[in-house]
Amino acid sequence: MCSLSASLLLPTKLKPAYSDNRSNSNSSLFLANRRRPKRKNQSIVPMARLFGPAIFESSKLKVLFLGVDEKKHPLTLPRTYTLTHSDITAKLTLAISHSINNSQLQGWANRLYRDEVVAEWKKVKGKMSLHVHCHISGGHFLLDLFAKFRYYIFCKELPVVLKAFVHGDVNLLNRHPELQEALVYVYFHSNVNEFNRVECWGPLWEATSLDGHRTLTLPEKQCTHECSCCFPPVSSIPWSHSLCNEGVVDSYSGTQGEGMSTPSPEKLY
C-alpha cells in the first residue's frame, strides 16, 4: 500500500536533486541523471506508485491475531481489523482482534498522517457485511488542506487494503467462503461535506478488484430492540456510524471532539 503520509506533504523524493553551486554546469539535472541512473530510477518509483496501479505484496504484510480464533466465524465473536503502514520499513501491519488495536495508533506519525484503516464484520438483518472506516480530514489543517487528494489515495489503495484483510484472514475465509459474498461498506470520515460519505463497494470478492463497482447505497440499520439477526449489538469501532448529522466525534475515544463530522445521507447525493 502506498503510504498516505508520502502524499500528505510534498515528498522530497519526488523533487529533482540539484547542487547548491549553481554556477557549476555539472549541477544539470540531465548530467546528474546520466552519471547516476540509480537516482533517476529512485525518483520515478514513488511517483509511479502514487499514480500507478495499487499492488498488494504479501511479503510486506505482518499479521497479528490478538485474542481471536483464526477460524471462528464473526457471527459469534466481534472481529475487527486494524491496518497500519510503516514509512520506515514500508511494511503493513494487520491486527485481527475483538476491537481496534489502539497500540498501533500511538505516536506522532500516526496522529499526523492518519493513514490507518479499521474495519469490522457485522451481521445486520441476518446478512454479513464488512464495514471499513477511513479518516480523510479533520484534526489538523494539513489533513483539511489535502482532503481531496487523501480521498483519491484512499479510494485507489482500498482494494490493496481489502486484499490484505483477505490474505491475513485467509483461514477464516477458506472455512467460511460465503463471507466473500458479504457486501463491503466504506465510511469516509471528513469535515469536508464532499468527502464525508458512505459507499458500497459490492461483495468482498469484487471490492478487492481495481475495477470494482461502487455505489452510494447505505447499509441497513440494525434492529433497535434485542434480536438474533444482528451482531454485534454495539460496534467495536467507536467512530460514529449513525449516518445522521449529529455533530462531531473524536476518532477513538467515542467522545465529542473537534474536526470529525458524521457521514450524512443528505451529503451523499
N, C-alpha and C positions, 0 to 999 in steps of 0.2 A: 504493500500500500504506500502510495506516495504521501509523505507526511504533509499535513496541512500547515505545519509550522514552517515548512520550506516555502510555502506560498503566502503565508501571512505577512511577512516582511520581505522586501525585495532581496532575494538571495544573492550573496556575494559571488556564489559560484556561477551565476548567470551573467556577471559583469565581465567584460574582457579585461585581461591583465594588461597593465601599462606601467611604464617606467616613470619615476619622478623626474628623470633627466630628459626633459622634452626636446632638448637640442640634439640629443643623440639619435641618429637615424635608426639605430638598432631597436628603438622603442616601438617601431611599427608593429601593429597587430599581426600583419601578414608575415613579416620576417620572423617574429617571435614564434608564430604557429608553425612556420616552415622548419625552424630549428627544433621545436619541441612539439611534435604532433600529439603526444600524450595529453598535453594541457588542453589542446583543442578538443580532443575526444571527451575529456572530463567535463568541459563546459557545455557540451552538447547533450550529454546524458541526462542531467537534471531537467533540461527543457523538454527533451523527448518524453521523459516520464511524466512531466507535468501536464503536457497537452496530448501525448500519445495514448494508446490504449492501456488500460489498467491491467496489470498482470499479477496473478497470485503465485507466490513462491512458497511452497510448503516447508522448504528448508529454513525459512526465516520466521516460522511460527513456533512459538513456545506455548504449550497448553498446560494449564493448572486446573486440576479438579479439587475443589475446596469443599469438602463435606457432602458431595453428591455422588450417587452411583452412576457410572458411565452408561449403564443400560436402563436405568429406571425411567419410566415414562413420566413426562411432566404433568400428567393427569393427577398424579398422587402427591408430588412434592414440587414446590416452586423451582424453576430452573432459569437462571439469569446468566447472560454473557456480558463480560466487561473486556473490551478490546482497546489496547493502547499501543502506541508506536514509540520507539526509541530513536532519536536522531543520532545518538552516538553509535549504536550497533546496527541501525537500520532494520531492526527486527520487531516483530509483532508479539505481544503477549496477550493471550486469551485466557481469562479466568472463567470457569464454569462453576457456579455456586448457587446458593439459595437467594442471594441478594447481591447488590453491587459490591464489588471488591474495592472498598474505599482506599486500601493501601496502594493501589495502582495509580490513584488520582492525586496523590500528595506531591508536594514540591512546586517550586515557582514555575517550572517549564509547563507542567500540566495546567496550572491556573492561567498561564499566559496564552498558550496556544489552543487549549480546549479542543483537541482533535480526537478525543476518546469517542467510542461508540458503545452504547449499552443497549441490551435487548432482553426480552423475557418471553417465554412461552405462556400463552393464556388459552383457556377454554371458555368460549362465550357462546351461550345458547347451544351447547353441545358440540361446537366446532372449534378445532385447534387453530391458532394463529400465532404468528411471531411478530412482536411489537418492538420496533427498532427506534432508538432515540439519538438525535444528533444536536449538538449545540452550535447554532450558526452565529448568533451575535447576542450582545448583552453582557454586562460585567465590566468591560473597559472599552475605551474608544477605538482601539485598534481592531477589535472584533467587529465593531459597528462600521468602521471605515471599509473593511473588506468583506462585508456581509454577502454581497452578490457573488464575489469570487469564491468565498467559502462554500456557498450553496452549490456552485458549479462543481467544485472539487469533491464535496461530499457525494453528490449525485454520480460523479464519474467513478469514485472509488468504492461506492457501496456494493457493487457486485463482487469486488475483491473481499470486502468485509464479510459478506454473506458466505462466500466460498470458505473463508477462514472458519466461520461458525460450523459449516457442514463438515469440513475436514477435521476440525478439532473435536467435534461431537459425532464422529463417524460411527462409533459403536451403537449409539442411540438410534441414529437414522437407519442403520442396517437392520437393527432389531425391530424398528417401527417405521418401515418405508412409507407408510401413509402420511407421515409428517412432511414429506416432500410436497404434498398437495396443499399443505396449510398456506393460507394467504399471509403475505408479508405487508405490514403497515409501517410506514416510515414517518416519524414525527420530527419535523424540523422546528426547533425552538429558536425564535428570534424576536427581538424587539422592533424589527422592521416588518411591517404588515405583509409585504410581498413575499417574504420567505418564511413567515410564521404559518406553517401549513402541515397537513397530513396527507400522505399519498399512499395509495395501494399499489404495490409493485407486483401483484399477481401471486401465484403459487411459488413456493420456495425454489423449486427446480427451474422456474422461469426467471425469477428475480436475480439469480446468480449469473444470468446471461447478459452480455453487454447490450443486446438489442431487445431486452425485456419490455413489456408493455406496462406503462404507468398511467393510473387514473387518479382522480380526486375523490374516489369512493371512501366514505367514512366507515370506520369499524362499528360493528353493532355494540350497543351498550350492554353492560352486564345487568343481570336482574337486580332490582333494588331490595328484594327480600332474600332470605336464606333459601338456597336451592342446590341441586346436584348437577345442574347443567353449566355452571360457571365456576372456574377455578383459575388462580387462587382468588379468594374473596376480596383481598386487598393486594394491590400491586406491590411487587418487590422493588420497583423503581420509583423513588419519591419525587419524580418530575411530574408536573401536572398533566393529567390525562382527561380532564373534564371536557375539553373541546368547547368551552364557553368562555367568553372573555371576562374572567373573574379577577383580573389584576395580574400581579407578577408573583413568581415563585422562585425561591432560591434553588440553585442547581441540585444540591444533595441533601440539604438539611430538612427540606419539606416545609420550611417556614417562609414567611413573607420576606422578599429580598428585592434587590434593585436590578433592573435590566433584563428580566426574563418574563415575557408575557406568555399566556397560554394560547395554543392554536385554537382558532375560532372558525366555525363553519362559514360564517359570513365573509371571512377573509379568503376562502378558497376559490371563490368564483369572481 
